[in-house]
């Protein structure tokens, strides 16, 4: 027959730590692997040379998506918005067609982050970017952006 010990010690064990399917967010502990974002001087130099497409690619390839530092993310957002605003509406199609699927998804992340900071001219321009990016990336791009845990 079992004896009642009135012990509740077993209740303090976290059984989820033994579950193989337990989700853990990826952590980066090495500060040298922390993404620092795009180089502002390089991007500005490309913009001054009139090479907007390369500036866009540079900003998107160096996006600090895994960074936990909000200042780095905000600086990258401001730089990306500066690059996006440097395009004329007629140049947007050509620029988006040079991007691969991953970069289109990152572009969509920045477009949605730009919508969070509305301004009169920027919002309309971002809507044009969104329309053109949607034509290339489709609904899948929007779904990947909205379900991704790493934000721009």
Secondary structure in CASP SS format (residue, H / E / C, confidence):
PFRMAT SS
TARGET T0000
AUTHOR 0000-0000-0000
METHOD secondary structure of the structure
MODEL  1
X C 1.00
X C 1.00
X C 1.00
X C 1.00
X C 1.00
X C 1.00
X C 1.00
X C 1.00
X H 1.00
X H 1.00
X H 1.00
X H 1.00
X C 1.00
X C 1.00
X H 1.00
X H 1.00
X H 1.00
X H 1.00
X C 1.00
X C 1.00
X C 1.00
X C 1.00
X C 1.00
X C 1.00
X C 1.00
X C 1.00
X C 1.00
X C 1.00
X C 1.00
X C 1.00
X H 1.00
X H 1.00
X H 1.00
X C 1.00
X C 1.00
X C 1.00
X C 1.00
X C 1.00
X C 1.00
X H 1.00
X H 1.00
X H 1.00
X H 1.00
X H 1.00
X H 1.00
X H 1.00
X H 1.00
X H 1.00
X C 1.00
X C 1.00
X C 1.00
X H 1.00
X H 1.00
X H 1.00
X H 1.00
X H 1.00
X H 1.00
X H 1.00
X H 1.00
X H 1.00
X H 1.00
X C 1.00
X C 1.00
X C 1.00
X C 1.00
X C 1.00
X C 1.00
X C 1.00
X C 1.00
X H 1.00
X H 1.00
X H 1.00
X H 1.00
X H 1.00
X H 1.00
X H 1.00
X H 1.00
X H 1.00
X H 1.00
X H 1.00
X H 1.00
X H 1.00
X H 1.00
X H 1.00
X H 1.00
X C 1.00
X C 1.00
X C 1.00
X H 1.00
X H 1.00
X H 1.00
X H 1.00
X H 1.00
X H 1.00
X H 1.00
X H 1.00
X H 1.00
X C 1.00
X C 1.00
X C 1.00
X H 1.00
X H 1.00
X H 1.00
X H 1.00
X H 1.00
X H 1.00
X H 1.00
X H 1.00
X H 1.00
X H 1.00
X H 1.00
X H 1.00
X H 1.00
X H 1.00
X H 1.00
X C 1.00
X C 1.00
X C 1.00
X C 1.00
X H 1.00
X H 1.00
X H 1.00
X H 1.00
X H 1.00
X H 1.00
X H 1.00
X H 1.00
X H 1.00
X H 1.00
X H 1.00
X H 1.00
X H 1.00
X H 1.00
X H 1.00
X H 1.00
X H 1.00
X H 1.00
X H 1.00
X H 1.00
X H 1.00
X H 1.00
X H 1.00
X H 1.00
X H 1.00
X H 1.00
X H 1.00
X H 1.00
X C 1.00
X C 1.00
X C 1.00
X C 1.00
X C 1.00
END
